Amino acid sequence: MFERAGLRPGADFISYCGSGVTACHNLLVAEHAGFPGGRLYPGSWSQYAGTSRPAAMGA
């Protein structure tokens, strides 16, 4: 699943979700599957949505 998403062993990546909880699970599974180096965006979408930064939606 990680490779299909474009992740390669040794690559840096950031995990986020709606609130940060599921993102932690993703990091744990990635580490166990041989993809170390992931980082958590703890605010996740809940924090980002409260900013004025752009968000792409759709194609």
PDB file of N, CA, C, O and CB in Angstrom:
ATOM      1  N   MET A   1       0.828  -1.190   0.000  1.00  0.00           N
ATOM      2  CA  MET A   1       0.000   0.000   0.000  1.00  0.00           C
ATOM      3  C   MET A   1       0.871   1.253   0.000  1.00  0.00           C
ATOM      4  O   MET A   1       0.586   2.205  -0.727  1.00  0.00           O
ATOM      5  CB  MET A   1      -0.941  -0.001   1.208  1.00  0.00           C
ATOM      6  N   PHE A   2       1.927   1.261   0.807  1.00  0.00           N
ATOM      7  CA  PHE A   2       2.790   2.438   0.862  1.00  0.00           C
ATOM      8  C   PHE A   2       3.510   2.639  -0.466  1.00  0.00           C
ATOM      9  O   PHE A   2       3.619   3.766  -0.947  1.00  0.00           O
ATOM     10  CB  PHE A   2       3.808   2.307   2.004  1.00  0.00           C
ATOM     11  N   GLU A   3       3.999   1.561  -1.057  1.00  0.00           N
ATOM     12  CA  GLU A   3       4.687   1.670  -2.345  1.00  0.00           C
ATOM     13  C   GLU A   3       3.732   2.115  -3.444  1.00  0.00           C
ATOM     14  O   GLU A   3       4.114   2.910  -4.302  1.00  0.00           O
ATOM     15  CB  GLU A   3       5.329   0.334  -2.721  1.00  0.00           C
ATOM     16  N   ARG A   4       2.496   1.618  -3.436  1.00  0.00           N
ATOM     17  CA  ARG A   4       1.506   2.048  -4.438  1.00  0.00           C
ATOM     18  C   ARG A   4       1.224   3.544  -4.320  1.00  0.00           C
ATOM     19  O   ARG A   4       0.895   4.203  -5.306  1.00  0.00           O
ATOM     20  CB  ARG A   4       0.192   1.251  -4.279  1.00  0.00           C
ATOM     21  N   ALA A   5       1.354   4.068  -3.113  1.00  0.00           N
ATOM     22  CA  ALA A   5       1.138   5.500  -2.894  1.00  0.00           C
ATOM     23  C   ALA A   5       2.377   6.326  -3.256  1.00  0.00           C
ATOM     24  O   ALA A   5       2.356   7.553  -3.167  1.00  0.00           O
ATOM     25  CB  ALA A   5       0.752   5.755  -1.436  1.00  0.00           C
ATOM     26  N   GLY A   6       3.456   5.647  -3.664  1.00  0.00           N
ATOM     27  CA  GLY A   6       4.657   6.352  -4.085  1.00  0.00           C
ATOM     28  C   GLY A   6       5.756   6.443  -3.052  1.00  0.00           C
ATOM     29  O   GLY A   6       6.796   7.049  -3.310  1.00  0.00           O
ATOM     30  N   LEU A   7       5.550   5.854  -1.887  1.00  0.00           N
ATOM     31  CA  LEU A   7       6.561   5.908  -0.832  1.00  0.00           C
ATOM     32  C   LEU A   7       7.655   4.896  -1.116  1.00  0.00           C
ATOM     33  O   LEU A   7       7.379   3.772  -1.535  1.00  0.00           O
ATOM     34  CB  LEU A   7       5.931   5.646   0.553  1.00  0.00           C
ATOM     35  N   ARG A   8       8.896   5.298  -0.886  1.00  0.00           N
ATOM     36  CA  ARG A   8      10.034   4.417  -1.072  1.00  0.00           C
ATOM     37  C   ARG A   8      10.795   4.310   0.242  1.00  0.00           C
ATOM     38  O   ARG A   8      10.867   5.283   0.993  1.00  0.00           O
ATOM     39  CB  ARG A   8      10.956   4.928  -2.208  1.00  0.00           C
ATOM     40  N   PRO A   9      11.370   3.126   0.531  1.00  0.00           N
ATOM     41  CA  PRO A   9      12.149   2.976   1.771  1.00  0.00           C
ATOM     42  C   PRO A   9      13.241   4.047   1.868  1.00  0.00           C
ATOM     43  O   PRO A   9      13.961   4.298   0.901  1.00  0.00           O
ATOM     44  CB  PRO A   9      12.783   1.567   1.840  1.00  0.00           C
ATOM     45  N   GLY A  10      13.354   4.662   3.016  1.00  0.00           N
ATOM     46  CA  GLY A  10      14.349   5.697   3.242  1.00  0.00           C
ATOM     47  C   GLY A  10      13.881   7.104   2.915  1.00  0.00           C
ATOM     48  O   GLY A  10      14.571   8.074   3.229  1.00  0.00           O
ATOM     49  N   ALA A  11      12.716   7.229   2.290  1.00  0.00           N
ATOM     50  CA  ALA A  11      12.189   8.553   1.947  1.00  0.00           C
ATOM     51  C   ALA A  11      11.528   9.189   3.167  1.00  0.00           C
ATOM     52  O   ALA A  11      10.925   8.498   3.988  1.00  0.00           O
ATOM     53  CB  ALA A  11      11.177   8.455   0.778  1.00  0.00           C
ATOM     54  N   ASP A  12      11.646  10.499   3.278  1.00  0.00           N
ATOM     55  CA  ASP A  12      10.947  11.230   4.329  1.00  0.00           C
ATOM     56  C   ASP A  12       9.483  11.378   3.926  1.00  0.00           C
ATOM     57  O   ASP A  12       9.177  11.561   2.748  1.00  0.00           O
ATOM     58  CB  ASP A  12      11.603  12.627   4.581  1.00  0.00           C
ATOM     59  N   PHE A  13       8.587  11.300   4.894  1.00  0.00           N
ATOM     60  CA  PHE A  13       7.178  11.531   4.605  1.00  0.00           C
ATOM     61  C   PHE A  13       6.481  12.043   5.855  1.00  0.00           C
ATOM     62  O   PHE A  13       6.958  11.853   6.974  1.00  0.00           O
ATOM     63  CB  PHE A  13       6.500  10.243   4.091  1.00  0.00           C
ATOM     64  N   ILE A  14       5.359  12.687   5.649  1.00  0.00           N
ATOM     65  CA  ILE A  14       4.573  13.240   6.746  1.00  0.00           C
ATOM     66  C   ILE A  14       3.205  12.578   6.717  1.00  0.00           C
ATOM     67  O   ILE A  14       2.583  12.467   5.661  1.00  0.00           O
ATOM     68  CB  ILE A  14       4.454  14.799   6.641  1.00  0.00           C
ATOM     69  N   SER A  15       2.744  12.145   7.867  1.00  0.00           N
ATOM     70  CA  SER A  15       1.437  11.520   7.984  1.00  0.00           C
ATOM     71  C   SER A  15       0.489  12.486   8.692  1.00  0.00           C
ATOM     72  O   SER A  15       0.849  13.122   9.683  1.00  0.00           O
ATOM     73  CB  SER A  15       1.532  10.168   8.750  1.00  0.00           C
ATOM     74  N   TYR A  16      -0.724  12.582   8.161  1.00  0.00           N
ATOM     75  CA  TYR A  16      -1.748  13.407   8.804  1.00  0.00           C
ATOM     76  C   TYR A  16      -3.105  12.770   8.548  1.00  0.00           C
ATOM     77  O   TYR A  16      -3.228  11.902   7.684  1.00  0.00           O
ATOM     78  CB  TYR A  16      -1.711  14.882   8.276  1.00  0.00           C
ATOM     79  N   CYS A  17      -4.092  13.179   9.265  1.00  0.00           N
ATOM     80  CA  CYS A  17      -5.460  12.685   9.076  1.00  0.00           C
ATOM     81  C   CYS A  17      -6.398  13.807   9.499  1.00  0.00           C
ATOM     82  O   CYS A  17      -6.072  14.981   9.324  1.00  0.00           O
ATOM     83  CB  CYS A  17      -5.731  11.357   9.903  1.00  0.00           C
ATOM     84  N   GLY A  18      -7.530  13.470  10.038  1.00  0.00           N
ATOM     85  CA  GLY A  18      -8.465  14.498  10.482  1.00  0.00           C
ATOM     86  C   GLY A  18      -8.046  15.170  11.765  1.00  0.00           C
ATOM     87  O   GLY A  18      -8.164  16.388  11.903  1.00  0.00           O
ATOM     88  N   SER A  19      -7.552  14.378  12.715  1.00  0.00           N
ATOM     89  CA  SER A  19      -7.198  14.945  14.011  1.00  0.00           C
ATOM     90  C   SER A  19      -5.800  14.573  14.491  1.00  0.00           C
ATOM     91  O   SER A  19      -5.319  15.151  15.465  1.00  0.00           O
ATOM     92  CB  SER A  19      -8.192  14.510  15.026  1.00  0.00           C
ATOM     93  N   GLY A  20      -5.140  13.630  13.838  1.00  0.00           N
ATOM     94  CA  GLY A  20      -3.797  13.207  14.228  1.00  0.00           C
ATOM     95  C   GLY A  20      -3.738  11.807  14.813  1.00  0.00           C
ATOM     96  O   GLY A  20      -2.657  11.230  14.930  1.00  0.00           O
ATOM     97  N   VAL A  21      -4.894  11.251  15.186  1.00  0.00           N
ATOM     98  CA  VAL A  21      -4.912   9.938  15.835  1.00  0.00           C
ATOM     99  C   VAL A  21      -4.602   8.822  14.842  1.00  0.00           C
ATOM    100  O   VAL A  21      -3.700   8.019  15.079  1.00  0.00           O
ATOM    101  CB  VAL A  21      -6.270   9.688  16.492  1.00  0.00           C
ATOM    102  N   THR A  22      -5.336   8.762  13.738  1.00  0.00           N
ATOM    103  CA  THR A  22      -5.109   7.718  12.742  1.00  0.00           C
ATOM    104  C   THR A  22      -3.743   7.864  12.100  1.00  0.00           C
ATOM    105  O   THR A  22      -3.134   6.865  11.717  1.00  0.00           O
ATOM    106  CB  THR A  22      -6.193   7.753  11.674  1.00  0.00           C
ATOM    107  N   ALA A  23      -3.256   9.070  11.976  1.00  0.00           N
ATOM    108  CA  ALA A  23      -1.933   9.296  11.412  1.00  0.00           C
ATOM    109  C   ALA A  23      -0.858   8.588  12.233  1.00  0.00           C
ATOM    110  O   ALA A  23       0.126   8.106  11.672  1.00  0.00           O
ATOM    111  CB  ALA A  23      -1.638  10.794  11.337  1.00  0.00           C
ATOM    112  N   CYS A  24      -1.029   8.519  13.529  1.00  0.00           N
ATOM    113  CA  CYS A  24      -0.078   7.795  14.387  1.00  0.00           C
ATOM    114  C   CYS A  24      -0.083   6.314  14.055  1.00  0.00           C
ATOM    115  O   CYS A  24       0.974   5.683  14.029  1.00  0.00           O
ATOM    116  CB  CYS A  24      -0.415   8.004  15.877  1.00  0.00           C
ATOM    117  N   HIS A  25      -1.246   5.755  13.803  1.00  0.00           N
ATOM    118  CA  HIS A  25      -1.336   4.345  13.419  1.00  0.00           C
ATOM    119  C   HIS A  25      -0.606   4.123  12.100  1.00  0.00           C
ATOM    120  O   HIS A  25       0.118   3.139  11.949  1.00  0.00           O
ATOM    121  CB  HIS A  25      -2.816   3.895  13.303  1.00  0.00           C
ATOM    122  N   ASN A  26      -0.791   5.025  11.152  1.00  0.00           N
ATOM    123  CA  ASN A  26      -0.119   4.907   9.855  1.00  0.00           C
ATOM    124  C   ASN A  26       1.394   4.918  10.026  1.00  0.00           C
ATOM    125  O   ASN A  26       2.092   4.145   9.369  1.00  0.00           O
ATOM    126  CB  ASN A  26      -0.551   6.044   8.919  1.00  0.00           C
ATOM    127  N   LEU A  27       1.904   5.769  10.885  1.00  0.00           N
ATOM    128  CA  LEU A  27       3.351   5.824  11.117  1.00  0.00           C
ATOM    129  C   LEU A  27       3.863   4.538  11.746  1.00  0.00           C
ATOM    130  O   LEU A  27       4.939   4.058  11.388  1.00  0.00           O
ATOM    131  CB  LEU A  27       3.702   7.011  12.010  1.00  0.00           C
ATOM    132  N   LEU A  28       3.110   3.981  12.669  1.00  0.00           N
ATOM    133  CA  LEU A  28       3.508   2.730  13.307  1.00  0.00           C
ATOM    134  C   LEU A  28       3.553   1.588  12.289  1.00  0.00           C
ATOM    135  O   LEU A  28       4.511   0.816  12.262  1.00  0.00           O
ATOM    136  CB  LEU A  28       2.543   2.385  14.452  1.00  0.00           C
ATOM    137  N   VAL A  29       2.534   1.484  11.466  1.00  0.00           N
ATOM    138  CA  VAL A  29       2.487   0.432  10.452  1.00  0.00           C
ATOM    139  C   VAL A  29       3.593   0.638   9.422  1.00  0.00           C
ATOM    140  O   VAL A  29       4.229  -0.329   9.003  1.00  0.00           O
ATOM    141  CB  VAL A  29       1.109   0.404   9.761  1.00  0.00           C
ATOM    142  N   ALA A  30       3.830   1.867   9.011  1.00  0.00           N
ATOM    143  CA  ALA A  30       4.894   2.146   8.039  1.00  0.00           C
ATOM    144  C   ALA A  30       6.251   1.723   8.595  1.00  0.00           C
ATOM    145  O   ALA A  30       7.047   1.101   7.891  1.00  0.00           O
ATOM    146  CB  ALA A  30       4.914   3.647   7.670  1.00  0.00           C
ATOM    147  N   GLU A  31       6.506   2.050   9.822  1.00  0.00           N
ATOM    148  CA  GLU A  31       7.772   1.661  10.469  1.00  0.00           C
ATOM    149  C   GLU A  31       7.913   0.141  10.484  1.00  0.00           C
ATOM    150  O   GLU A  31       8.969  -0.398  10.152  1.00  0.00           O
ATOM    151  CB  GLU A  31       7.846   2.222  11.918  1.00  0.00           C
ATOM    152  N   HIS A  32       6.863  -0.528  10.865  1.00  0.00           N
ATOM    153  CA  HIS A  32       6.876  -1.989  10.936  1.00  0.00           C
ATOM    154  C   HIS A  32       7.062  -2.609   9.536  1.00  0.00           C
ATOM    155  O   HIS A  32       7.669  -3.672   9.408  1.00  0.00           O
ATOM    156  CB  HIS A  32       5.565  -2.501  11.578  1.00  0.00           C
ATOM    157  N   ALA A  33       6.547  -1.953   8.506  1.00  0.00           N
ATOM    158  CA  ALA A  33       6.629  -2.461   7.132  1.00  0.00           C
ATOM    159  C   ALA A  33       7.947  -2.101   6.453  1.00  0.00           C
ATOM    160  O   ALA A  33       8.154  -2.449   5.290  1.00  0.00           O
ATOM    161  CB  ALA A  33       5.474  -1.923   6.312  1.00  0.00           C
ATOM    162  N   GLY A  34       8.839  -1.411   7.159  1.00  0.00           N
ATOM    163  CA  GLY A  34      10.139  -1.093   6.580  1.00  0.00           C
ATOM    164  C   GLY A  34      10.253   0.293   5.974  1.00  0.00           C
ATOM    165  O   GLY A  34      11.132   0.546   5.150  1.00  0.00           O
ATOM    166  N   PHE A  35       9.374   1.184   6.375  1.00  0.00           N
ATOM    167  CA  PHE A  35       9.403   2.566   5.890  1.00  0.00           C
ATOM    168  C   PHE A  35       9.610   3.515   7.071  1.00  0.00           C
ATOM    169  O   PHE A  35       8.684   4.224   7.466  1.00  0.00           O
ATOM    170  CB  PHE A  35       8.087   2.916   5.127  1.00  0.00           C
ATOM    171  N   PRO A  36      10.813   3.532   7.633  1.00  0.00           N
ATOM    172  CA  PRO A  36      11.080   4.429   8.760  1.00  0.00           C
ATOM    173  C   PRO A  36      11.222   5.876   8.288  1.00  0.00           C
ATOM    174  O   PRO A  36      11.307   6.137   7.088  1.00  0.00           O
ATOM    175  CB  PRO A  36      12.352   3.988   9.504  1.00  0.00           C
ATOM    176  N   GLY A  37      11.247   6.786   9.208  1.00  0.00           N
ATOM    177  CA  GLY A  37      11.501   8.185   8.868  1.00  0.00           C
ATOM    178  C   GLY A  37      10.272   9.045   8.733  1.00  0.00           C
ATOM    179  O   GLY A  37      10.380  10.229   8.412  1.00  0.00           O
ATOM    180  N   GLY A  38       9.094   8.475   8.971  1.00  0.00           N
ATOM    181  CA  GLY A  38       7.881   9.271   8.872  1.00  0.00           C
ATOM    182  C   GLY A  38       7.759  10.248  10.033  1.00  0.00           C
ATOM    183  O   GLY A  38       8.240   9.998  11.138  1.00  0.00           O
ATOM    184  N   ARG A  39       7.109  11.356   9.752  1.00  0.00           N
ATOM    185  CA  ARG A  39       6.864  12.357  10.792  1.00  0.00           C
ATOM    186  C   ARG A  39       5.373  12.632  10.873  1.00  0.00           C
ATOM    187  O   ARG A  39       4.638  12.433   9.905  1.00  0.00           O
ATOM    188  CB  ARG A  39       7.649  13.671  10.509  1.00  0.00           C
ATOM    189  N   LEU A  40       4.942  13.083  12.018  1.00  0.00           N
ATOM    190  CA  LEU A  40       3.537  13.379  12.260  1.00  0.00           C
ATOM    191  C   LEU A  40       3.286  14.878  12.159  1.00  0.00           C
ATOM    192  O   LEU A  40       4.025  15.681  12.729  1.00  0.00           O
ATOM    193  CB  LEU A  40       3.103  12.854  13.635  1.00  0.00           C
ATOM    194  N   TYR A  41       2.236  15.247  11.428  1.00  0.00           N
ATOM    195  CA  TYR A  41       1.728  16.623  11.481  1.00  0.00           C
ATOM    196  C   TYR A  41       0.616  16.576  12.532  1.00  0.00           C
ATOM    197  O   TYR A  41      -0.525  16.242  12.211  1.00  0.00           O
ATOM    198  CB  TYR A  41       1.196  17.152  10.037  1.00  0.00           C
ATOM    199  N   PRO A  42       0.944  16.910  13.792  1.00  0.00           N
ATOM    200  CA  PRO A  42       0.010  16.679  14.894  1.00  0.00           C
ATOM    201  C   PRO A  42      -1.303  17.455  14.795  1.00  0.00           C
ATOM    202  O   PRO A  42      -2.324  16.982  15.295  1.00  0.00           O
ATOM    203  CB  PRO A  42       0.675  17.026  16.172  1.00  0.00           C
ATOM    204  N   GLY A  43      -1.306  18.606  14.178  1.00  0.00           N
ATOM    205  CA  GLY A  43      -2.550  19.363  14.053  1.00  0.00           C
ATOM    206  C   GLY A  43      -3.477  18.763  13.021  1.00  0.00           C
ATOM    207  O   GLY A  43      -4.696  18.924  13.089  1.00  0.00           O
ATOM    208  N   SER A  44      -2.885  18.068  12.062  1.00  0.00           N
ATOM    209  CA  SER A  44      -3.597  17.421  10.972  1.00  0.00           C
ATOM    210  C   SER A  44      -4.615  18.365  10.330  1.00  0.00           C
ATOM    211  O   SER A  44      -4.486  19.585  10.426  1.00  0.00           O
ATOM    212  CB  SER A  44      -4.292  16.164  11.476  1.00  0.00           C
ATOM    213  N   TRP A  45      -5.626  17.791   9.674  1.00  0.00           N
ATOM    214  CA  TRP A  45      -6.571  18.597   8.910  1.00  0.00           C
ATOM    215  C   TRP A  45      -7.347  19.557   9.804  1.00  0.00           C
ATOM    216  O   TRP A  45      -7.705  20.652   9.368  1.00  0.00           O
ATOM    217  CB  TRP A  45      -7.536  17.697   8.156  1.00  0.00           C
ATOM    218  N   SER A  46      -7.605  19.170  11.025  1.00  0.00           N
ATOM    219  CA  SER A  46      -8.359  20.044  11.935  1.00  0.00           C
ATOM    220  C   SER A  46      -7.658  21.381  12.113  1.00  0.00           C
ATOM    221  O   SER A  46      -8.314  22.422  12.133  1.00  0.00           O
ATOM    222  CB  SER A  46      -8.547  19.366  13.301  1.00  0.00           C
ATOM    223  N   GLN A  47      -6.347  21.372  12.241  1.00  0.00           N
ATOM    224  CA  GLN A  47      -5.602  22.617  12.396  1.00  0.00           C
ATOM    225  C   GLN A  47      -5.480  23.346  11.067  1.00  0.00           C
ATOM    226  O   GLN A  47      -5.712  24.553  10.988  1.00  0.00           O
ATOM    227  CB  GLN A  47      -4.215  22.343  12.974  1.00  0.00           C
ATOM    228  N   TYR A  48      -5.113  22.604  10.018  1.00  0.00           N
ATOM    229  CA  TYR A  48      -4.887  23.227   8.711  1.00  0.00           C
ATOM    230  C   TYR A  48      -6.144  23.917   8.183  1.00  0.00           C
ATOM    231  O   TYR A  48      -6.057  24.984   7.575  1.00  0.00           O
ATOM    232  CB  TYR A  48      -4.413  22.180   7.706  1.00  0.00           C
ATOM    233  N   ALA A  49      -7.305  23.318   8.411  1.00  0.00           N
ATOM    234  CA  ALA A  49      -8.558  23.876   7.922  1.00  0.00           C
ATOM    235  C   ALA A  49      -8.863  25.233   8.552  1.00  0.00           C
ATOM    236  O   ALA A  49      -9.631  26.015   7.992  1.00  0.00           O
ATOM    237  CB  ALA A  49      -9.695  22.912   8.196  1.00  0.00           C
ATOM    238  N   GLY A  50      -8.274  25.515   9.703  1.00  0.00           N
ATOM    239  CA  GLY A  50      -8.507  26.789  10.364  1.00  0.00           C
ATOM    240  C   GLY A  50      -7.565  27.891   9.917  1.00  0.00           C
ATOM    241  O   GLY A  50      -7.595  28.990  10.472  1.00  0.00           O
ATOM    242  N   THR A  51      -6.731  27.619   8.926  1.00  0.00           N
ATOM    243  CA  THR A  51      -5.809  28.630   8.420  1.00  0.00           C
ATOM    244  C   THR A  51      -6.331  29.223   7.123  1.00  0.00           C
ATOM    245  O   THR A  51      -7.360  28.788   6.606  1.00  0.00           O
ATOM    246  CB  THR A  51      -4.413  28.033   8.209  1.00  0.00           C
ATOM    247  N   SER A  52      -5.636  30.196   6.604  1.00  0.00           N
ATOM    248  CA  SER A  52      -6.010  30.782   5.309  1.00  0.00           C
ATOM    249  C   SER A  52      -5.216  30.168   4.170  1.00  0.00           C
ATOM    250  O   SER A  52      -5.260  30.667   3.045  1.00  0.00           O
ATOM    251  CB  SER A  52      -5.799  32.294   5.328  1.00  0.00           C
ATOM    252  N   ARG A  53      -4.491  29.090   4.446  1.00  0.00           N
ATOM    253  CA  ARG A  53      -3.710  28.424   3.388  1.00  0.00           C
ATOM    254  C   ARG A  53      -4.645  27.713   2.428  1.00  0.00           C
ATOM    255  O   ARG A  53      -5.734  27.295   2.820  1.00  0.00           O
ATOM    256  CB  ARG A  53      -2.694  27.417   3.992  1.00  0.00           C
ATOM    257  N   PRO A  54      -4.227  27.568   1.154  1.00  0.00           N
ATOM    258  CA  PRO A  54      -5.098  26.939   0.165  1.00  0.00           C
ATOM    259  C   PRO A  54      -5.225  25.436   0.373  1.00  0.00           C
ATOM    260  O   PRO A  54      -4.359  24.799   0.973  1.00  0.00           O
ATOM    261  CB  PRO A  54      -4.581  27.217  -1.225  1.00  0.00           C
ATOM    262  N   ALA A  55      -6.307  24.889  -0.128  1.00  0.00           N
ATOM    263  CA  ALA A  55      -6.535  23.442  -0.106  1.00  0.00           C
ATOM    264  C   ALA A  55      -7.110  23.045  -1.464  1.00  0.00           C
ATOM    265  O   ALA A  55      -8.096  23.629  -1.915  1.00  0.00           O
ATOM    266  CB  ALA A  55      -7.504  23.024   1.073  1.00  0.00           C
ATOM    267  N   ALA A  56      -6.505  22.064  -2.112  1.00  0.00           N
ATOM    268  CA  ALA A  56      -7.003  21.583  -3.393  1.00  0.00           C
ATOM    269  C   ALA A  56      -8.157  20.622  -3.154  1.00  0.00           C
ATOM    270  O   ALA A  56      -8.100  19.771  -2.266  1.00  0.00           O
ATOM    271  CB  ALA A  56      -5.877  20.899  -4.206  1.00  0.00           C
ATOM    272  N   MET A  57      -9.181  20.767  -3.940  1.00  0.00           N
ATOM    273  CA  MET A  57     -10.339  19.870  -3.833  1.00  0.00           C
ATOM    274  C   MET A  57     -10.708  19.406  -5.223  1.00  0.00           C
ATOM    275  O   MET A  57     -10.905  20.220  -6.125  1.00  0.00           O
ATOM    276  CB  MET A  57     -11.552  20.573  -3.140  1.00  0.00           C
ATOM    277  N   GLY A  58     -10.802  18.117  -5.395  1.00  0.00           N
ATOM    278  CA  GLY A  58     -11.155  17.575  -6.708  1.00  0.00           C
ATOM    279  C   GLY A  58      -9.954  17.510  -7.620  1.00  0.00           C
ATOM    280  O   GLY A  58      -8.810  17.649  -7.185  1.00  0.00           O
ATOM    281  N   ALA A  59     -10.232  17.297  -8.890  1.00  0.00           N
ATOM    282  CA  ALA A  59      -9.146  17.116  -9.880  1.00  0.00           C
ATOM    283  C   ALA A  59      -8.359  18.340 -10.088  1.00  0.00           C
ATOM    284  O   ALA A  59      -7.421  18.343 -10.884  1.00  0.00           O
ATOM    285  CB  ALA A  59      -9.683  16.675 -11.187  1.00  0.00           C
TER     286      ALA A  59
END
